[in-house]
Amino acid sequence: EIFRNFYKSSDSPQKFSVQRCIKDLLKLMHTELSKANVAVSLREFKDEQATQRMGIVQQILLILIHNAKDAVVERYKDEIAKRQVFLDVKFENGMCKISVTDYGSGVNKELRDKILTQPKTTKKQGSGIGLYFGKKLANEKLSGDIRLLSAGDPTTFELSFEINLKE
């Protein structure tokens, strides 16, 4: 059911629990994360209901978590215990802000300004389309944004979106 809901791309906003939305995505990603020996920790927060495009929120988070997973796997080839990703959620001024933090390989200086505005990649193999497309989706479909808060040790990306999207 989680898998089916993930691929339903209903364009109309629906009411949902932000915590449930994230936990369902982590269940969906469980096999991929387990194979890579990456632990994802969702830090406790006071849950709220959002009226938003849940599938798009999950798709953007999938991009951010997947990139964080790749970064920690690349940096900690032989130190599996250090392969960790942290998710933090806060609500303020009508916005939900979800940050994805890792201590992986970071974002180099020359890509920091371009990584979200052009299809640029930090990986040996990759198109760079994920973050660019994720930002575009956040802006156009969620009345939100993706920002790079910290480029290394830790690297933190933040997805923000309106809690109550007006159609």
Biotite code that builds the C-alpha atoms (Angstrom):
import biotite.structure as struc

atoms = struc.array([
    struc.Atom([0.000, 0.000, 0.000], chain_id="A", res_id=1, res_name="GLU", atom_name="CA", element="C"),
    struc.Atom([2.857, 2.398, 0.833], chain_id="A", res_id=2, res_name="ILE", atom_name="CA", element="C"),
    struc.Atom([4.430, 1.604, -2.550], chain_id="A", res_id=3, res_name="PHE", atom_name="CA", element="C"),
    struc.Atom([1.134, 2.196, -4.388], chain_id="A", res_id=4, res_name="ARG", atom_name="CA", element="C"),
    struc.Atom([0.554, 5.493, -2.595], chain_id="A", res_id=5, res_name="ASN", atom_name="CA", element="C"),
    struc.Atom([4.089, 6.651, -3.389], chain_id="A", res_id=6, res_name="PHE", atom_name="CA", element="C"),
    struc.Atom([3.469, 6.348, -7.109], chain_id="A", res_id=7, res_name="TYR", atom_name="CA", element="C"),
    struc.Atom([0.020, 7.930, -7.049], chain_id="A", res_id=8, res_name="LYS", atom_name="CA", element="C"),
    struc.Atom([0.817, 11.357, -8.371], chain_id="A", res_id=9, res_name="SER", atom_name="CA", element="C"),
    struc.Atom([-2.374, 13.088, -7.353], chain_id="A", res_id=10, res_name="SER", atom_name="CA", element="C"),
    struc.Atom([-1.894, 16.732, -8.123], chain_id="A", res_id=11, res_name="ASP", atom_name="CA", element="C"),
    struc.Atom([-4.404, 17.907, -5.555], chain_id="A", res_id=12, res_name="SER", atom_name="CA", element="C"),
    struc.Atom([-3.354, 18.573, -1.956], chain_id="A", res_id=13, res_name="PRO", atom_name="CA", element="C"),
    struc.Atom([-4.426, 16.095, 0.719], chain_id="A", res_id=14, res_name="GLN", atom_name="CA", element="C"),
    struc.Atom([-4.297, 16.167, 4.515], chain_id="A", res_id=15, res_name="LYS", atom_name="CA", element="C"),
    struc.Atom([-1.670, 13.893, 6.097], chain_id="A", res_id=16, res_name="PHE", atom_name="CA", element="C"),
    struc.Atom([0.573, 13.419, 9.116], chain_id="A", res_id=17, res_name="SER", atom_name="CA", element="C"),
    struc.Atom([4.085, 14.664, 8.346], chain_id="A", res_id=18, res_name="VAL", atom_name="CA", element="C"),
    struc.Atom([5.567, 11.991, 10.623], chain_id="A", res_id=19, res_name="GLN", atom_name="CA", element="C"),
    struc.Atom([3.609, 9.192, 8.902], chain_id="A", res_id=20, res_name="ARG", atom_name="CA", element="C"),
    struc.Atom([4.648, 10.560, 5.487], chain_id="A", res_id=21, res_name="CYS", atom_name="CA", element="C"),
    struc.Atom([8.350, 10.350, 6.421], chain_id="A", res_id=22, res_name="ILE", atom_name="CA", element="C"),
    struc.Atom([8.078, 6.963, 8.149], chain_id="A", res_id=23, res_name="LYS", atom_name="CA", element="C"),
    struc.Atom([6.282, 5.463, 5.136], chain_id="A", res_id=24, res_name="ASP", atom_name="CA", element="C"),
    struc.Atom([9.044, 6.728, 2.849], chain_id="A", res_id=25, res_name="LEU", atom_name="CA", element="C"),
    struc.Atom([11.721, 5.222, 5.109], chain_id="A", res_id=26, res_name="LEU", atom_name="CA", element="C"),
    struc.Atom([9.887, 1.867, 4.980], chain_id="A", res_id=27, res_name="LYS", atom_name="CA", element="C"),
    struc.Atom([9.901, 2.111, 1.199], chain_id="A", res_id=28, res_name="LEU", atom_name="CA", element="C"),
    struc.Atom([13.662, 2.856, 1.185], chain_id="A", res_id=29, res_name="MET", atom_name="CA", element="C"),
    struc.Atom([14.507, 0.232, 3.832], chain_id="A", res_id=30, res_name="HIS", atom_name="CA", element="C"),
    struc.Atom([15.983, -2.378, 1.466], chain_id="A", res_id=31, res_name="THR", atom_name="CA", element="C"),
    struc.Atom([18.168, 0.145, -0.390], chain_id="A", res_id=32, res_name="GLU", atom_name="CA", element="C"),
    struc.Atom([19.430, 1.665, 2.875], chain_id="A", res_id=33, res_name="LEU", atom_name="CA", element="C"),
    struc.Atom([20.036, -1.755, 4.465], chain_id="A", res_id=34, res_name="SER", atom_name="CA", element="C"),
    struc.Atom([22.043, -3.023, 1.475], chain_id="A", res_id=35, res_name="LYS", atom_name="CA", element="C"),
    struc.Atom([24.258, 0.059, 1.795], chain_id="A", res_id=36, res_name="ALA", atom_name="CA", element="C"),
    struc.Atom([24.494, -0.360, 5.603], chain_id="A", res_id=37, res_name="ASN", atom_name="CA", element="C"),
    struc.Atom([23.153, 3.175, 6.138], chain_id="A", res_id=38, res_name="VAL", atom_name="CA", element="C"),
    struc.Atom([21.153, 4.079, 9.249], chain_id="A", res_id=39, res_name="ALA", atom_name="CA", element="C"),
    struc.Atom([18.604, 6.898, 8.990], chain_id="A", res_id=40, res_name="VAL", atom_name="CA", element="C"),
    struc.Atom([17.502, 8.535, 12.237], chain_id="A", res_id=41, res_name="SER", atom_name="CA", element="C"),
    struc.Atom([14.316, 10.563, 12.362], chain_id="A", res_id=42, res_name="LEU", atom_name="CA", element="C"),
    struc.Atom([14.716, 12.770, 15.407], chain_id="A", res_id=43, res_name="ARG", atom_name="CA", element="C"),
    struc.Atom([11.617, 13.157, 17.569], chain_id="A", res_id=44, res_name="GLU", atom_name="CA", element="C"),
    struc.Atom([9.335, 16.100, 16.869], chain_id="A", res_id=45, res_name="PHE", atom_name="CA", element="C"),
    struc.Atom([5.783, 17.233, 17.629], chain_id="A", res_id=46, res_name="LYS", atom_name="CA", element="C"),
    struc.Atom([3.838, 15.954, 14.627], chain_id="A", res_id=47, res_name="ASP", atom_name="CA", element="C"),
    struc.Atom([1.435, 18.163, 12.691], chain_id="A", res_id=48, res_name="GLU", atom_name="CA", element="C"),
    struc.Atom([-1.024, 17.631, 9.892], chain_id="A", res_id=49, res_name="GLN", atom_name="CA", element="C"),
    struc.Atom([-0.224, 19.187, 6.530], chain_id="A", res_id=50, res_name="ALA", atom_name="CA", element="C"),
    struc.Atom([-2.464, 19.782, 3.556], chain_id="A", res_id=51, res_name="THR", atom_name="CA", element="C"),
    struc.Atom([-0.030, 19.309, 0.729], chain_id="A", res_id=52, res_name="GLN", atom_name="CA", element="C"),
    struc.Atom([0.980, 17.099, -2.194], chain_id="A", res_id=53, res_name="ARG", atom_name="CA", element="C"),
    struc.Atom([2.303, 14.214, -0.097], chain_id="A", res_id=54, res_name="MET", atom_name="CA", element="C"),
    struc.Atom([3.691, 12.184, -3.023], chain_id="A", res_id=55, res_name="GLY", atom_name="CA", element="C"),
    struc.Atom([5.814, 15.111, -4.145], chain_id="A", res_id=56, res_name="ILE", atom_name="CA", element="C"),
    struc.Atom([7.073, 15.725, -0.591], chain_id="A", res_id=57, res_name="VAL", atom_name="CA", element="C"),
    struc.Atom([8.134, 12.052, -0.476], chain_id="A", res_id=58, res_name="GLN", atom_name="CA", element="C"),
    struc.Atom([9.747, 12.155, -3.923], chain_id="A", res_id=59, res_name="GLN", atom_name="CA", element="C"),
    struc.Atom([11.880, 15.156, -2.955], chain_id="A", res_id=60, res_name="ILE", atom_name="CA", element="C"),
    struc.Atom([12.852, 13.560, 0.365], chain_id="A", res_id=61, res_name="LEU", atom_name="CA", element="C"),
    struc.Atom([13.771, 10.382, -1.518], chain_id="A", res_id=62, res_name="LEU", atom_name="CA", element="C"),
    struc.Atom([16.235, 12.427, -3.622], chain_id="A", res_id=63, res_name="ILE", atom_name="CA", element="C"),
    struc.Atom([17.744, 14.094, -0.535], chain_id="A", res_id=64, res_name="LEU", atom_name="CA", element="C"),
    struc.Atom([18.043, 10.860, 1.480], chain_id="A", res_id=65, res_name="ILE", atom_name="CA", element="C"),
    struc.Atom([19.427, 8.950, -1.503], chain_id="A", res_id=66, res_name="HIS", atom_name="CA", element="C"),
    struc.Atom([22.110, 11.613, -2.039], chain_id="A", res_id=67, res_name="ASN", atom_name="CA", element="C"),
    struc.Atom([23.003, 11.567, 1.677], chain_id="A", res_id=68, res_name="ALA", atom_name="CA", element="C"),
    struc.Atom([23.244, 7.758, 1.558], chain_id="A", res_id=69, res_name="LYS", atom_name="CA", element="C"),
    struc.Atom([25.614, 7.936, -1.421], chain_id="A", res_id=70, res_name="ASP", atom_name="CA", element="C"),
    struc.Atom([27.775, 10.556, 0.349], chain_id="A", res_id=71, res_name="ALA", atom_name="CA", element="C"),
    struc.Atom([28.264, 8.518, 3.542], chain_id="A", res_id=72, res_name="VAL", atom_name="CA", element="C"),
    struc.Atom([28.904, 5.300, 1.607], chain_id="A", res_id=73, res_name="VAL", atom_name="CA", element="C"),
    struc.Atom([31.574, 7.083, -0.456], chain_id="A", res_id=74, res_name="GLU", atom_name="CA", element="C"),
    struc.Atom([33.296, 8.647, 2.557], chain_id="A", res_id=75, res_name="ARG", atom_name="CA", element="C"),
    struc.Atom([33.054, 5.673, 4.950], chain_id="A", res_id=76, res_name="TYR", atom_name="CA", element="C"),
    struc.Atom([33.948, 2.740, 2.707], chain_id="A", res_id=77, res_name="LYS", atom_name="CA", element="C"),
    struc.Atom([35.425, 0.773, 5.635], chain_id="A", res_id=78, res_name="ASP", atom_name="CA", element="C"),
    struc.Atom([33.604, 2.365, 8.588], chain_id="A", res_id=79, res_name="GLU", atom_name="CA", element="C"),
    struc.Atom([30.050, 1.100, 8.344], chain_id="A", res_id=80, res_name="ILE", atom_name="CA", element="C"),
    struc.Atom([29.092, 2.418, 11.814], chain_id="A", res_id=81, res_name="ALA", atom_name="CA", element="C"),
    struc.Atom([29.633, 6.001, 10.583], chain_id="A", res_id=82, res_name="LYS", atom_name="CA", element="C"),
    struc.Atom([27.160, 5.637, 7.718], chain_id="A", res_id=83, res_name="ARG", atom_name="CA", element="C"),
    struc.Atom([24.390, 7.704, 9.273], chain_id="A", res_id=84, res_name="GLN", atom_name="CA", element="C"),
    struc.Atom([21.810, 10.175, 7.988], chain_id="A", res_id=85, res_name="VAL", atom_name="CA", element="C"),
    struc.Atom([19.736, 12.392, 10.284], chain_id="A", res_id=86, res_name="PHE", atom_name="CA", element="C"),
    struc.Atom([16.300, 13.858, 9.617], chain_id="A", res_id=87, res_name="LEU", atom_name="CA", element="C"),
    struc.Atom([14.962, 16.820, 11.608], chain_id="A", res_id=88, res_name="ASP", atom_name="CA", element="C"),
    struc.Atom([11.509, 18.345, 11.280], chain_id="A", res_id=89, res_name="VAL", atom_name="CA", element="C"),
    struc.Atom([10.277, 21.686, 12.540], chain_id="A", res_id=90, res_name="LYS", atom_name="CA", element="C"),
    struc.Atom([7.212, 23.784, 11.946], chain_id="A", res_id=91, res_name="PHE", atom_name="CA", element="C"),
    struc.Atom([7.376, 27.575, 11.922], chain_id="A", res_id=92, res_name="GLU", atom_name="CA", element="C"),
    struc.Atom([5.476, 30.455, 10.332], chain_id="A", res_id=93, res_name="ASN", atom_name="CA", element="C"),
    struc.Atom([3.113, 28.166, 8.405], chain_id="A", res_id=94, res_name="GLY", atom_name="CA", element="C"),
    struc.Atom([5.988, 26.153, 6.962], chain_id="A", res_id=95, res_name="MET", atom_name="CA", element="C"),
    struc.Atom([7.261, 22.622, 7.497], chain_id="A", res_id=96, res_name="CYS", atom_name="CA", element="C"),
    struc.Atom([11.043, 22.352, 7.326], chain_id="A", res_id=97, res_name="LYS", atom_name="CA", element="C"),
    struc.Atom([12.660, 18.941, 6.957], chain_id="A", res_id=98, res_name="ILE", atom_name="CA", element="C"),
    struc.Atom([16.443, 18.819, 7.047], chain_id="A", res_id=99, res_name="SER", atom_name="CA", element="C"),
    struc.Atom([18.537, 15.889, 5.826], chain_id="A", res_id=100, res_name="VAL", atom_name="CA", element="C"),
    struc.Atom([22.022, 15.841, 7.378], chain_id="A", res_id=101, res_name="THR", atom_name="CA", element="C"),
    struc.Atom([25.023, 13.608, 6.740], chain_id="A", res_id=102, res_name="ASP", atom_name="CA", element="C"),
    struc.Atom([28.744, 13.591, 7.486], chain_id="A", res_id=103, res_name="TYR", atom_name="CA", element="C"),
    struc.Atom([29.611, 12.280, 4.035], chain_id="A", res_id=104, res_name="GLY", atom_name="CA", element="C"),
    struc.Atom([31.748, 13.697, 1.277], chain_id="A", res_id=105, res_name="SER", atom_name="CA", element="C"),
    struc.Atom([30.196, 17.201, 1.255], chain_id="A", res_id=106, res_name="GLY", atom_name="CA", element="C"),
    struc.Atom([29.624, 19.670, -1.589], chain_id="A", res_id=107, res_name="VAL", atom_name="CA", element="C"),
    struc.Atom([32.691, 21.366, -3.051], chain_id="A", res_id=108, res_name="ASN", atom_name="CA", element="C"),
    struc.Atom([32.907, 25.176, -3.241], chain_id="A", res_id=109, res_name="LYS", atom_name="CA", element="C"),
    struc.Atom([32.520, 25.485, -7.003], chain_id="A", res_id=110, res_name="GLU", atom_name="CA", element="C"),
    struc.Atom([29.228, 23.538, -7.006], chain_id="A", res_id=111, res_name="LEU", atom_name="CA", element="C"),
    struc.Atom([27.558, 25.135, -3.953], chain_id="A", res_id=112, res_name="ARG", atom_name="CA", element="C"),
    struc.Atom([25.837, 27.898, -5.893], chain_id="A", res_id=113, res_name="ASP", atom_name="CA", element="C"),
    struc.Atom([25.041, 25.768, -8.946], chain_id="A", res_id=114, res_name="LYS", atom_name="CA", element="C"),
    struc.Atom([23.930, 22.448, -7.435], chain_id="A", res_id=115, res_name="ILE", atom_name="CA", element="C"),
    struc.Atom([20.280, 23.476, -7.040], chain_id="A", res_id=116, res_name="LEU", atom_name="CA", element="C"),
    struc.Atom([19.959, 25.764, -10.070], chain_id="A", res_id=117, res_name="THR", atom_name="CA", element="C"),
    struc.Atom([21.626, 23.677, -12.779], chain_id="A", res_id=118, res_name="GLN", atom_name="CA", element="C"),
    struc.Atom([21.904, 19.928, -13.403], chain_id="A", res_id=119, res_name="PRO", atom_name="CA", element="C"),
    struc.Atom([25.349, 19.552, -11.730], chain_id="A", res_id=120, res_name="LYS", atom_name="CA", element="C"),
    struc.Atom([26.641, 16.471, -9.936], chain_id="A", res_id=121, res_name="THR", atom_name="CA", element="C"),
    struc.Atom([29.045, 15.933, -7.048], chain_id="A", res_id=122, res_name="THR", atom_name="CA", element="C"),
    struc.Atom([29.324, 12.201, -7.815], chain_id="A", res_id=123, res_name="LYS", atom_name="CA", element="C"),
    struc.Atom([31.726, 10.302, -10.053], chain_id="A", res_id=124, res_name="LYS", atom_name="CA", element="C"),
    struc.Atom([28.700, 8.893, -11.842], chain_id="A", res_id=125, res_name="GLN", atom_name="CA", element="C"),
    struc.Atom([25.539, 10.972, -11.888], chain_id="A", res_id=126, res_name="GLY", atom_name="CA", element="C"),
    struc.Atom([23.613, 13.488, -13.924], chain_id="A", res_id=127, res_name="SER", atom_name="CA", element="C"),
    struc.Atom([22.922, 16.044, -11.202], chain_id="A", res_id=128, res_name="GLY", atom_name="CA", element="C"),
    struc.Atom([19.293, 16.144, -12.230], chain_id="A", res_id=129, res_name="ILE", atom_name="CA", element="C"),
    struc.Atom([17.982, 15.024, -8.797], chain_id="A", res_id=130, res_name="GLY", atom_name="CA", element="C"),
    struc.Atom([18.587, 18.165, -6.729], chain_id="A", res_id=131, res_name="LEU", atom_name="CA", element="C"),
    struc.Atom([17.802, 20.466, -9.646], chain_id="A", res_id=132, res_name="TYR", atom_name="CA", element="C"),
    struc.Atom([14.519, 18.660, -10.330], chain_id="A", res_id=133, res_name="PHE", atom_name="CA", element="C"),
    struc.Atom([13.709, 18.429, -6.603], chain_id="A", res_id=134, res_name="GLY", atom_name="CA", element="C"),
    struc.Atom([14.087, 22.189, -6.182], chain_id="A", res_id=135, res_name="LYS", atom_name="CA", element="C"),
    struc.Atom([11.912, 22.805, -9.244], chain_id="A", res_id=136, res_name="LYS", atom_name="CA", element="C"),
    struc.Atom([9.213, 20.493, -7.839], chain_id="A", res_id=137, res_name="LEU", atom_name="CA", element="C"),
    struc.Atom([9.387, 22.158, -4.410], chain_id="A", res_id=138, res_name="ALA", atom_name="CA", element="C"),
    struc.Atom([9.049, 25.627, -5.937], chain_id="A", res_id=139, res_name="ASN", atom_name="CA", element="C"),
    struc.Atom([6.320, 24.835, -8.448], chain_id="A", res_id=140, res_name="GLU", atom_name="CA", element="C"),
    struc.Atom([4.225, 22.172, -6.714], chain_id="A", res_id=141, res_name="LYS", atom_name="CA", element="C"),
    struc.Atom([4.649, 22.762, -2.956], chain_id="A", res_id=142, res_name="LEU", atom_name="CA", element="C"),
    struc.Atom([5.120, 26.547, -2.746], chain_id="A", res_id=143, res_name="SER", atom_name="CA", element="C"),
    struc.Atom([8.362, 25.537, -1.079], chain_id="A", res_id=144, res_name="GLY", atom_name="CA", element="C"),
    struc.Atom([12.091, 25.320, -1.613], chain_id="A", res_id=145, res_name="ASP", atom_name="CA", element="C"),
    struc.Atom([15.243, 23.249, -1.167], chain_id="A", res_id=146, res_name="ILE", atom_name="CA", element="C"),
    struc.Atom([18.275, 24.977, 0.292], chain_id="A", res_id=147, res_name="ARG", atom_name="CA", element="C"),
    struc.Atom([21.819, 23.896, 1.063], chain_id="A", res_id=148, res_name="LEU", atom_name="CA", element="C"),
    struc.Atom([22.265, 24.931, 4.708], chain_id="A", res_id=149, res_name="LEU", atom_name="CA", element="C"),
    struc.Atom([25.721, 23.445, 5.246], chain_id="A", res_id=150, res_name="SER", atom_name="CA", element="C"),
    struc.Atom([28.113, 22.136, 2.595], chain_id="A", res_id=151, res_name="ALA", atom_name="CA", element="C"),
    struc.Atom([30.266, 19.768, 4.664], chain_id="A", res_id=152, res_name="GLY", atom_name="CA", element="C"),
    struc.Atom([30.845, 18.224, 8.102], chain_id="A", res_id=153, res_name="ASP", atom_name="CA", element="C"),
    struc.Atom([27.891, 18.088, 8.192], chain_id="A", res_id=154, res_name="PRO", atom_name="CA", element="C"),
    struc.Atom([26.174, 18.527, 4.849], chain_id="A", res_id=155, res_name="THR", atom_name="CA", element="C"),
    struc.Atom([22.584, 19.641, 5.371], chain_id="A", res_id=156, res_name="THR", atom_name="CA", element="C"),
    struc.Atom([19.854, 20.160, 2.797], chain_id="A", res_id=157, res_name="PHE", atom_name="CA", element="C"),
    struc.Atom([16.472, 21.510, 3.869], chain_id="A", res_id=158, res_name="GLU", atom_name="CA", element="C"),
    struc.Atom([13.126, 20.973, 2.181], chain_id="A", res_id=159, res_name="LEU", atom_name="CA", element="C"),
    struc.Atom([10.566, 23.570, 3.223], chain_id="A", res_id=160, res_name="SER", atom_name="CA", element="C"),
    struc.Atom([6.933, 23.756, 2.159], chain_id="A", res_id=161, res_name="PHE", atom_name="CA", element="C"),
    struc.Atom([3.701, 25.435, 3.149], chain_id="A", res_id=162, res_name="GLU", atom_name="CA", element="C"),
    struc.Atom([1.783, 23.407, 5.736], chain_id="A", res_id=163, res_name="ILE", atom_name="CA", element="C"),
    struc.Atom([-1.572, 24.385, 4.207], chain_id="A", res_id=164, res_name="ASN", atom_name="CA", element="C"),
    struc.Atom([-1.204, 24.645, 0.458], chain_id="A", res_id=165, res_name="LEU", atom_name="CA", element="C"),
    struc.Atom([-3.883, 26.694, -1.250], chain_id="A", res_id=166, res_name="LYS", atom_name="CA", element="C"),
    struc.Atom([-4.839, 25.279, -4.655], chain_id="A", res_id=167, res_name="GLU", atom_name="CA", element="C"),
])
